[in-house]
C-alpha cells in the first residue's frame, strides 16, 4: 500500500484520518522488510493489525475500521499477534 505525505489536518480521499496514515508510515519504516522502487515494504498482516489497534486507541469510528479492512485484503496479524520491530504484540 502506498501512502503519500499529507499536509497538516488533511485526510485521504478514502476517509482515513491523517494521524492513522502517519502511524502506518512510521510502522512501515520500523518494520521494513525490503525497499522496492522507493516504497517501504513490510508484512501487510502485521501492518493491518497495528493500524486497526491504533484506530481503537484513538477512538475512531467503525467507518475507518471498515475502510482499513477493505484496503488490506488479508488476515489480521498472525494467530492473534503481530510483530513490531522485534516485539511480539498481542492483538
Backbone as CSV, one residue per row, in Angstrom:
resi,resn,N_x,N_y,N_z,CA_x,CA_y,CA_z,C_x,C_y,C_z
1,UNK,0.842,-1.165,0.000,0.000,0.000,0.000,0.890,1.231,0.000
2,UNK,0.639,2.158,-0.881,1.419,3.381,-1.000,0.644,4.506,-0.335
3,UNK,1.289,5.171,0.621,0.665,6.291,1.307,1.504,7.533,1.063
4,UNK,0.867,8.587,0.594,1.576,9.833,0.324,1.569,10.706,1.569
5,UNK,2.572,11.576,1.691,2.608,12.518,2.799,1.520,13.558,2.580
6,UNK,0.825,13.879,3.667,-0.289,14.817,3.585,-0.008,16.074,4.388
7,UNK,-0.556,17.206,3.947,-0.440,18.431,4.743,-1.179,18.277,6.072
8,UNK,-0.845,19.102,7.051,-1.477,19.035,8.368,-2.996,19.109,8.255
9,UNK,-3.670,18.300,9.061,-5.137,18.263,9.179,-5.867,17.817,7.912
10,UNK,-5.177,17.277,6.962,-5.826,16.808,5.742,-5.993,15.293,5.828
11,UNK,-7.041,14.756,5.225,-7.263,13.324,5.220,-7.230,12.802,3.793
12,UNK,-6.982,11.512,3.667,-7.023,10.870,2.360,-8.451,10.882,1.845
13,UNK,-8.628,10.750,0.554,-9.953,10.741,-0.042,-10.787,9.563,0.450
14,UNK,-10.133,8.491,0.881,-10.877,7.340,1.382,-11.447,7.583,2.772
15,UNK,-11.033,8.644,3.437,-11.557,8.944,4.756,-10.711,8.419,5.902
16,UNK,-9.468,8.068,5.634,-8.574,7.623,6.702,-7.913,8.871,7.289
17,UNK,-8.086,9.099,8.593,-7.501,10.305,9.205,-5.981,10.351,9.062
18,UNK,-5.478,11.563,8.985,-4.049,11.797,8.809,-3.226,11.116,9.897
19,UNK,-3.680,11.154,11.146,-2.889,10.556,12.231,-2.742,9.047,12.084
20,UNK,-3.740,8.386,11.506,-3.614,6.941,11.242,-2.611,6.719,10.116
21,UNK,-2.665,7.545,9.076,-1.709,7.416,7.974,-0.285,7.643,8.457
22,UNK,-0.090,8.600,9.349,1.245,8.841,9.908,1.722,7.638,10.716
23,UNK,0.834,7.051,11.510,1.190,5.859,12.293,1.549,4.689,11.377
24,UNK,0.793,4.529,10.293,1.068,3.461,9.325,2.448,3.660,8.709
25,UNK,2.759,4.889,8.316,4.076,5.158,7.718,5.210,4.911,8.707
26,UNK,5.022,5.294,9.968,6.043,5.033,10.994,6.252,3.529,11.180
27,UNK,5.140,2.785,11.211,5.222,1.332,11.370,5.990,0.715,10.196
28,UNK,5.680,1.167,8.984,6.351,0.638,7.795,7.843,0.913,7.831
29,UNK,8.246,2.068,8.325,9.673,2.394,8.428,10.356,1.522,9.476
30,UNK,9.680,1.310,10.616,10.255,0.490,11.688,10.369,-0.975,11.305
31,UNK,9.452,-1.446,10.478,9.336,-2.871,10.180,9.627,-3.194,8.721
32,UNK,10.512,-2.419,8.141,10.894,-2.582,6.742,11.469,-3.977,6.480
33,UNK,10.911,-4.657,5.504,11.454,-5.937,5.051,12.349,-5.687,3.846
34,UNK,11.835,-4.863,2.935,12.597,-4.521,1.727,12.124,-3.165,1.224
35,UNK,13.027,-2.450,0.613,12.667,-1.185,-0.040,12.645,-1.487,-1.537
36,UNK,11.504,-1.278,-2.167,11.337,-1.587,-3.586,10.766,-0.370,-4.285
37,UNK,11.516,0.153,-5.234,11.089,1.330,-6.002,10.639,2.462,-5.080
38,UNK,11.484,2.774,-4.101,11.248,3.863,-3.147,10.061,3.627,-2.216
39,UNK,9.557,2.390,-2.143,8.450,2.061,-1.240,8.967,1.165,-0.132
40,UNK,8.540,1.443,1.098,8.872,0.584,2.221,7.872,-0.563,2.265
41,UNK,8.362,-1.776,2.141,7.501,-2.949,2.139,7.651,-3.663,3.480
42,UNK,6.507,-3.909,4.136,6.508,-4.663,5.386,5.383,-5.693,5.301
43,UNK,5.241,-6.509,6.336,4.194,-7.528,6.358,2.828,-6.846,6.447
44,UNK,1.980,-7.065,5.454,0.657,-6.438,5.437,-0.218,-6.908,6.586
45,UNK,-0.077,-8.174,6.972,-0.897,-8.701,8.065,-0.551,-8.016,9.384
46,UNK,0.736,-7.804,9.620,1.173,-7.093,10.829,0.757,-5.630,10.759
47,UNK,0.899,-5.024,9.600,0.520,-3.623,9.416,-0.976,-3.432,9.641
48,UNK,-1.788,-4.341,9.121,-3.235,-4.253,9.306,-3.594,-4.356,10.788
49,UNK,-2.974,-5.290,11.489,-3.243,-5.457,12.921,-2.871,-4.185,13.686
50,UNK,-1.714,-3.628,13.377,-1.251,-2.407,14.041,-2.208,-1.245,13.753
51,UNK,-2.582,-1.068,12.500,-3.458,0.045,12.113,-4.814,-0.068,12.802
52,UNK,-5.376,-1.269,12.837,-6.672,-1.453,13.480,-6.577,-1.222,14.983
53,UNK,-5.461,-1.599,15.582,-5.259,-1.350,17.011,-5.202,0.155,17.276
54,UNK,-4.512,0.900,16.418,-4.424,2.353,16.571,-5.794,3.015,16.404
55,UNK,-6.601,2.516,15.488,-7.957,3.045,15.303,-8.716,2.935,16.619
56,UNK,-8.600,1.786,17.283,-9.253,1.589,18.574,-8.693,2.506,19.645
57,UNK,-7.379,2.648,19.701,-6.743,3.516,20.698,-7.151,4.974,20.522
58,UNK,-7.311,5.409,19.277,-7.694,6.789,19.009,-9.206,7.001,19.138
59,UNK,-9.951,5.907,19.339,-11.401,6.019,19.493,-12.112,6.451,18.225
60,UNK,-11.596,6.030,17.090,-12.195,6.431,15.814,-13.392,5.549,15.483
61,UNK,-14.215,6.029,14.606,-15.455,5.344,14.270,-15.232,4.068,13.469
62,UNK,-16.264,3.244,13.442,-16.203,1.969,12.728,-15.987,2.137,11.232
63,UNK,-16.346,3.310,10.695,-16.157,3.566,9.262,-14.675,3.443,8.892
64,UNK,-13.799,3.983,9.740,-12.357,3.916,9.475,-11.893,2.467,9.535
65,UNK,-12.395,1.708,10.508,-12.062,0.287,10.616,-12.495,-0.457,9.347
66,UNK,-13.678,-0.142,8.847,-14.174,-0.765,7.622,-13.319,-0.429,6.414
67,UNK,-12.882,0.821,6.332,-12.024,1.242,5.216,-10.709,0.471,5.247
68,UNK,-10.109,0.335,6.447,-8.842,-0.401,6.559,-9.022,-1.873,6.234
69,UNK,-10.130,-2.464,6.667,-10.399,-3.871,6.329,-10.557,-4.046,4.826
70,UNK,-11.142,-3.052,4.164,-11.300,-3.117,2.708,-9.949,-2.920,2.018
71,UNK,-9.155,-1.965,2.514,-7.870,-1.639,1.885,-6.862,-2.773,2.035
72,UNK,-6.821,-3.394,3.215,-5.916,-4.522,3.467,-6.715,-5.812,3.348
73,UNK,-6.655,-6.419,2.219,-7.436,-7.643,1.990,-6.607,-8.855,2.380
74,UNK,-6.378,-8.973,3.681,-5.589,-10.067,4.223,-6.055,-10.328,5.649
75,UNK,-5.512,-11.376,6.251,-5.820,-11.665,7.643,-5.223,-10.586,8.537
76,UNK,-5.730,-10.523,9.759,-5.213,-9.573,10.741,-4.150,-10.274,11.573
77,UNK,-2.902,-9.866,11.410,-1.805,-10.429,12.187,-1.571,-11.905,11.907
78,UNK,-0.968,-12.557,12.894,-0.606,-13.974,12.778,-0.987,-14.690,14.070
79,UNK,-2.095,-15.403,14.046,-2.514,-16.171,15.212,-2.745,-15.331,16.453
80,UNK,-3.308,-14.126,16.286,-3.605,-13.264,17.419,-2.473,-12.331,17.824
81,UNK,-1.407,-12.288,17.020,-0.256,-11.442,17.318,0.227,-10.745,16.047
82,UNK,1.050,-9.710,16.251,1.778,-9.090,15.147,3.154,-8.688,15.647
83,UNK,4.089,-8.530,14.731,5.433,-8.101,15.085,5.575,-6.602,14.876
84,UNK,6.186,-5.958,15.852,6.537,-4.544,15.736,7.996,-4.455,16.152
85,UNK,8.849,-4.260,15.183,10.290,-4.376,15.329,10.578,-5.794,15.820
86,UNK,11.135,-5.952,16.997,11.431,-7.301,17.487,10.450,-7.743,18.566
87,UNK,9.395,-6.962,18.771,8.417,-7.277,19.812,7.216,-8.016,19.223
88,UNK,6.799,-9.050,19.923,5.575,-9.770,19.574,4.454,-9.135,20.368
89,UNK,3.457,-8.575,19.662,2.377,-7.815,20.305,1.065,-8.565,20.141
90,UNK,0.357,-8.740,21.268,-0.954,-9.396,21.218,-1.974,-8.408,20.673
91,UNK,-2.817,-8.888,19.774,-3.841,-8.038,19.151,-4.968,-7.788,20.155
